[in-house]
C-alpha cells in the first residue's frame, strides 16, 4: 500500500524512464523503470526519506542514460503518486 510518494517521467533520445520515490508498507524506496524495455533499471532500494529517494532515482537514471548513449538527464518534474 502506498502511503505517499512522487514520480517523474523522462523521455530523451529513444529512452523512456519512470523514476519513483515512495513510502509504502515496507518503508521508503527509490526505483527506476524502463518503460520501453519493460524492466527495472534500479529495483526498489531502501532510502531514508522521499527527498533522498528522488536523489537516488535521479542518480540511477543519470548513470543509465550516460551508458545508454551519452544522454543527459533533463530537469525532472516530480508529481505526487496516487495514494490508496
Chimera marker file (.cmm) of the C-alpha trace (Angstrom):
<marker_set name="trace">
<marker id="1" x="0.000" y="0.000" z="0.000" r="1" g="1" b="0" radius="0.5"/>
<marker id="2" x="1.371" y="3.393" z="-0.993" r="1" g="1" b="0" radius="0.5"/>
<marker id="3" x="1.352" y="5.975" z="1.804" r="1" g="1" b="0" radius="0.5"/>
<marker id="4" x="2.934" y="8.834" z="-0.124" r="1" g="1" b="0" radius="0.5"/>
<marker id="5" x="5.407" y="9.376" z="-2.896" r="1" g="1" b="0" radius="0.5"/>
<marker id="6" x="6.434" y="11.091" z="-6.087" r="1" g="1" b="0" radius="0.5"/>
<marker id="7" x="7.323" y="10.040" z="-9.608" r="1" g="1" b="0" radius="0.5"/>
<marker id="8" x="8.887" y="11.641" z="-12.683" r="1" g="1" b="0" radius="0.5"/>
<marker id="9" x="8.910" y="10.682" z="-16.345" r="1" g="1" b="0" radius="0.5"/>
<marker id="10" x="11.943" y="11.054" z="-18.602" r="1" g="1" b="0" radius="0.5"/>
<marker id="11" x="11.868" y="10.850" z="-22.393" r="1" g="1" b="0" radius="0.5"/>
<marker id="12" x="15.217" y="11.548" z="-24.023" r="1" g="1" b="0" radius="0.5"/>
<marker id="13" x="16.514" y="10.099" z="-27.283" r="1" g="1" b="0" radius="0.5"/>
<marker id="14" x="14.958" y="6.637" z="-27.618" r="1" g="1" b="0" radius="0.5"/>
<marker id="15" x="14.807" y="6.201" z="-23.845" r="1" g="1" b="0" radius="0.5"/>
<marker id="16" x="11.643" y="6.368" z="-21.731" r="1" g="1" b="0" radius="0.5"/>
<marker id="17" x="12.099" y="6.052" z="-17.969" r="1" g="1" b="0" radius="0.5"/>
<marker id="18" x="9.921" y="6.456" z="-14.882" r="1" g="1" b="0" radius="0.5"/>
<marker id="19" x="11.541" y="7.393" z="-11.588" r="1" g="1" b="0" radius="0.5"/>
<marker id="20" x="9.867" y="6.710" z="-8.241" r="1" g="1" b="0" radius="0.5"/>
<marker id="21" x="10.408" y="7.736" z="-4.633" r="1" g="1" b="0" radius="0.5"/>
<marker id="22" x="7.682" y="6.250" z="-2.475" r="1" g="1" b="0" radius="0.5"/>
<marker id="23" x="6.767" y="5.428" z="1.092" r="1" g="1" b="0" radius="0.5"/>
<marker id="24" x="4.903" y="2.121" z="1.177" r="1" g="1" b="0" radius="0.5"/>
<marker id="25" x="4.228" y="-0.741" z="3.594" r="1" g="1" b="0" radius="0.5"/>
<marker id="26" x="7.889" y="-1.783" z="3.693" r="1" g="1" b="0" radius="0.5"/>
<marker id="27" x="9.416" y="1.689" z="4.030" r="1" g="1" b="0" radius="0.5"/>
<marker id="28" x="10.705" y="4.469" z="1.796" r="1" g="1" b="0" radius="0.5"/>
<marker id="29" x="12.124" y="3.258" z="-1.507" r="1" g="1" b="0" radius="0.5"/>
<marker id="30" x="13.556" y="4.617" z="-4.743" r="1" g="1" b="0" radius="0.5"/>
<marker id="31" x="13.371" y="2.867" z="-8.113" r="1" g="1" b="0" radius="0.5"/>
<marker id="32" x="13.708" y="3.459" z="-11.868" r="1" g="1" b="0" radius="0.5"/>
<marker id="33" x="11.647" y="1.669" z="-14.532" r="1" g="1" b="0" radius="0.5"/>
<marker id="34" x="12.470" y="1.440" z="-18.250" r="1" g="1" b="0" radius="0.5"/>
<marker id="35" x="9.087" y="1.817" z="-19.954" r="1" g="1" b="0" radius="0.5"/>
<marker id="36" x="10.339" y="0.852" z="-23.412" r="1" g="1" b="0" radius="0.5"/>
<marker id="37" x="12.170" y="-2.314" z="-22.296" r="1" g="1" b="0" radius="0.5"/>
<marker id="38" x="9.571" y="-3.081" z="-19.599" r="1" g="1" b="0" radius="0.5"/>
<marker id="39" x="12.141" y="-3.809" z="-16.903" r="1" g="1" b="0" radius="0.5"/>
<marker id="40" x="13.575" y="-2.238" z="-13.770" r="1" g="1" b="0" radius="0.5"/>
<marker id="41" x="16.856" y="-0.389" z="-14.176" r="1" g="1" b="0" radius="0.5"/>
<marker id="42" x="17.048" y="0.107" z="-10.428" r="1" g="1" b="0" radius="0.5"/>
<marker id="43" x="14.635" y="-2.067" z="-8.465" r="1" g="1" b="0" radius="0.5"/>
<marker id="44" x="13.317" y="-0.832" z="-5.134" r="1" g="1" b="0" radius="0.5"/>
<marker id="45" x="16.163" y="0.431" z="-2.983" r="1" g="1" b="0" radius="0.5"/>
<marker id="46" x="15.631" y="1.492" z="0.642" r="1" g="1" b="0" radius="0.5"/>
<marker id="47" x="16.281" y="5.175" z="1.388" r="1" g="1" b="0" radius="0.5"/>
<marker id="48" x="15.839" y="7.414" z="4.427" r="1" g="1" b="0" radius="0.5"/>
<marker id="49" x="13.161" y="9.728" z="3.036" r="1" g="1" b="0" radius="0.5"/>
<marker id="50" x="11.351" y="10.863" z="-0.122" r="1" g="1" b="0" radius="0.5"/>
<marker id="51" x="13.971" y="13.538" z="-0.904" r="1" g="1" b="0" radius="0.5"/>
<marker id="52" x="16.832" y="11.049" z="-0.681" r="1" g="1" b="0" radius="0.5"/>
<marker id="53" x="14.771" y="8.706" z="-2.862" r="1" g="1" b="0" radius="0.5"/>
<marker id="54" x="14.420" y="11.402" z="-5.516" r="1" g="1" b="0" radius="0.5"/>
<marker id="55" x="18.183" y="11.935" z="-5.467" r="1" g="1" b="0" radius="0.5"/>
<marker id="56" x="18.938" y="8.187" z="-5.681" r="1" g="1" b="0" radius="0.5"/>
<marker id="57" x="16.448" y="7.603" z="-8.512" r="1" g="1" b="0" radius="0.5"/>
<marker id="58" x="17.877" y="10.566" z="-10.440" r="1" g="1" b="0" radius="0.5"/>
<marker id="59" x="21.433" y="9.258" z="-9.935" r="1" g="1" b="0" radius="0.5"/>
<marker id="60" x="20.458" y="5.814" z="-11.269" r="1" g="1" b="0" radius="0.5"/>
<marker id="61" x="18.668" y="7.350" z="-14.261" r="1" g="1" b="0" radius="0.5"/>
<marker id="62" x="21.597" y="9.705" z="-14.973" r="1" g="1" b="0" radius="0.5"/>
<marker id="63" x="24.077" y="6.793" z="-14.977" r="1" g="1" b="0" radius="0.5"/>
<marker id="64" x="21.794" y="4.662" z="-17.160" r="1" g="1" b="0" radius="0.5"/>
<marker id="65" x="21.317" y="7.424" z="-19.731" r="1" g="1" b="0" radius="0.5"/>
<marker id="66" x="25.043" y="8.153" z="-19.840" r="1" g="1" b="0" radius="0.5"/>
<marker id="67" x="25.755" y="4.469" z="-20.563" r="1" g="1" b="0" radius="0.5"/>
<marker id="68" x="22.829" y="4.107" z="-22.999" r="1" g="1" b="0" radius="0.5"/>
<marker id="69" x="24.100" y="6.715" z="-25.404" r="1" g="1" b="0" radius="0.5"/>
<marker id="70" x="25.844" y="9.532" z="-23.592" r="1" g="1" b="0" radius="0.5"/>
<marker id="71" x="22.450" y="11.161" z="-22.964" r="1" g="1" b="0" radius="0.5"/>
<marker id="72" x="21.826" y="13.840" z="-20.351" r="1" g="1" b="0" radius="0.5"/>
<marker id="73" x="19.134" y="13.634" z="-17.685" r="1" g="1" b="0" radius="0.5"/>
<marker id="74" x="16.751" y="16.565" z="-18.264" r="1" g="1" b="0" radius="0.5"/>
<marker id="75" x="15.176" y="18.590" z="-15.462" r="1" g="1" b="0" radius="0.5"/>
<marker id="76" x="12.751" y="16.440" z="-13.532" r="1" g="1" b="0" radius="0.5"/>
<marker id="77" x="9.132" y="17.377" z="-12.902" r="1" g="1" b="0" radius="0.5"/>
<marker id="78" x="8.157" y="15.325" z="-9.846" r="1" g="1" b="0" radius="0.5"/>
<marker id="79" x="4.450" y="14.579" z="-9.476" r="1" g="1" b="0" radius="0.5"/>
<marker id="80" x="2.594" y="13.200" z="-6.469" r="1" g="1" b="0" radius="0.5"/>
<marker id="81" x="1.874" y="9.486" z="-6.627" r="1" g="1" b="0" radius="0.5"/>
<marker id="82" x="-1.647" y="8.285" z="-6.128" r="1" g="1" b="0" radius="0.5"/>
<marker id="83" x="-2.342" y="7.105" z="-2.613" r="1" g="1" b="0" radius="0.5"/>
<marker id="84" x="-4.660" y="4.358" z="-1.530" r="1" g="1" b="0" radius="0.5"/>
<link id1="1" id2="2" r="1" g="1" b="0" radius="0.2"/>
<link id1="2" id2="3" r="1" g="1" b="0" radius="0.2"/>
<link id1="3" id2="4" r="1" g="1" b="0" radius="0.2"/>
<link id1="4" id2="5" r="1" g="1" b="0" radius="0.2"/>
<link id1="5" id2="6" r="1" g="1" b="0" radius="0.2"/>
<link id1="6" id2="7" r="1" g="1" b="0" radius="0.2"/>
<link id1="7" id2="8" r="1" g="1" b="0" radius="0.2"/>
<link id1="8" id2="9" r="1" g="1" b="0" radius="0.2"/>
<link id1="9" id2="10" r="1" g="1" b="0" radius="0.2"/>
<link id1="10" id2="11" r="1" g="1" b="0" radius="0.2"/>
<link id1="11" id2="12" r="1" g="1" b="0" radius="0.2"/>
<link id1="12" id2="13" r="1" g="1" b="0" radius="0.2"/>
<link id1="13" id2="14" r="1" g="1" b="0" radius="0.2"/>
<link id1="14" id2="15" r="1" g="1" b="0" radius="0.2"/>
<link id1="15" id2="16" r="1" g="1" b="0" radius="0.2"/>
<link id1="16" id2="17" r="1" g="1" b="0" radius="0.2"/>
<link id1="17" id2="18" r="1" g="1" b="0" radius="0.2"/>
<link id1="18" id2="19" r="1" g="1" b="0" radius="0.2"/>
<link id1="19" id2="20" r="1" g="1" b="0" radius="0.2"/>
<link id1="20" id2="21" r="1" g="1" b="0" radius="0.2"/>
<link id1="21" id2="22" r="1" g="1" b="0" radius="0.2"/>
<link id1="22" id2="23" r="1" g="1" b="0" radius="0.2"/>
<link id1="23" id2="24" r="1" g="1" b="0" radius="0.2"/>
<link id1="24" id2="25" r="1" g="1" b="0" radius="0.2"/>
<link id1="25" id2="26" r="1" g="1" b="0" radius="0.2"/>
<link id1="26" id2="27" r="1" g="1" b="0" radius="0.2"/>
<link id1="27" id2="28" r="1" g="1" b="0" radius="0.2"/>
<link id1="28" id2="29" r="1" g="1" b="0" radius="0.2"/>
<link id1="29" id2="30" r="1" g="1" b="0" radius="0.2"/>
<link id1="30" id2="31" r="1" g="1" b="0" radius="0.2"/>
<link id1="31" id2="32" r="1" g="1" b="0" radius="0.2"/>
<link id1="32" id2="33" r="1" g="1" b="0" radius="0.2"/>
<link id1="33" id2="34" r="1" g="1" b="0" radius="0.2"/>
<link id1="34" id2="35" r="1" g="1" b="0" radius="0.2"/>
<link id1="35" id2="36" r="1" g="1" b="0" radius="0.2"/>
<link id1="36" id2="37" r="1" g="1" b="0" radius="0.2"/>
<link id1="37" id2="38" r="1" g="1" b="0" radius="0.2"/>
<link id1="38" id2="39" r="1" g="1" b="0" radius="0.2"/>
<link id1="39" id2="40" r="1" g="1" b="0" radius="0.2"/>
<link id1="40" id2="41" r="1" g="1" b="0" radius="0.2"/>
<link id1="41" id2="42" r="1" g="1" b="0" radius="0.2"/>
<link id1="42" id2="43" r="1" g="1" b="0" radius="0.2"/>
<link id1="43" id2="44" r="1" g="1" b="0" radius="0.2"/>
<link id1="44" id2="45" r="1" g="1" b="0" radius="0.2"/>
<link id1="45" id2="46" r="1" g="1" b="0" radius="0.2"/>
<link id1="46" id2="47" r="1" g="1" b="0" radius="0.2"/>
<link id1="47" id2="48" r="1" g="1" b="0" radius="0.2"/>
<link id1="48" id2="49" r="1" g="1" b="0" radius="0.2"/>
<link id1="49" id2="50" r="1" g="1" b="0" radius="0.2"/>
<link id1="50" id2="51" r="1" g="1" b="0" radius="0.2"/>
<link id1="51" id2="52" r="1" g="1" b="0" radius="0.2"/>
<link id1="52" id2="53" r="1" g="1" b="0" radius="0.2"/>
<link id1="53" id2="54" r="1" g="1" b="0" radius="0.2"/>
<link id1="54" id2="55" r="1" g="1" b="0" radius="0.2"/>
<link id1="55" id2="56" r="1" g="1" b="0" radius="0.2"/>
<link id1="56" id2="57" r="1" g="1" b="0" radius="0.2"/>
<link id1="57" id2="58" r="1" g="1" b="0" radius="0.2"/>
<link id1="58" id2="59" r="1" g="1" b="0" radius="0.2"/>
<link id1="59" id2="60" r="1" g="1" b="0" radius="0.2"/>
<link id1="60" id2="61" r="1" g="1" b="0" radius="0.2"/>
<link id1="61" id2="62" r="1" g="1" b="0" radius="0.2"/>
<link id1="62" id2="63" r="1" g="1" b="0" radius="0.2"/>
<link id1="63" id2="64" r="1" g="1" b="0" radius="0.2"/>
<link id1="64" id2="65" r="1" g="1" b="0" radius="0.2"/>
<link id1="65" id2="66" r="1" g="1" b="0" radius="0.2"/>
<link id1="66" id2="67" r="1" g="1" b="0" radius="0.2"/>
<link id1="67" id2="68" r="1" g="1" b="0" radius="0.2"/>
<link id1="68" id2="69" r="1" g="1" b="0" radius="0.2"/>
<link id1="69" id2="70" r="1" g="1" b="0" radius="0.2"/>
<link id1="70" id2="71" r="1" g="1" b="0" radius="0.2"/>
<link id1="71" id2="72" r="1" g="1" b="0" radius="0.2"/>
<link id1="72" id2="73" r="1" g="1" b="0" radius="0.2"/>
<link id1="73" id2="74" r="1" g="1" b="0" radius="0.2"/>
<link id1="74" id2="75" r="1" g="1" b="0" radius="0.2"/>
<link id1="75" id2="76" r="1" g="1" b="0" radius="0.2"/>
<link id1="76" id2="77" r="1" g="1" b="0" radius="0.2"/>
<link id1="77" id2="78" r="1" g="1" b="0" radius="0.2"/>
<link id1="78" id2="79" r="1" g="1" b="0" radius="0.2"/>
<link id1="79" id2="80" r="1" g="1" b="0" radius="0.2"/>
<link id1="80" id2="81" r="1" g="1" b="0" radius="0.2"/>
<link id1="81" id2="82" r="1" g="1" b="0" radius="0.2"/>
<link id1="82" id2="83" r="1" g="1" b="0" radius="0.2"/>
<link id1="83" id2="84" r="1" g="1" b="0" radius="0.2"/>
</marker_set>
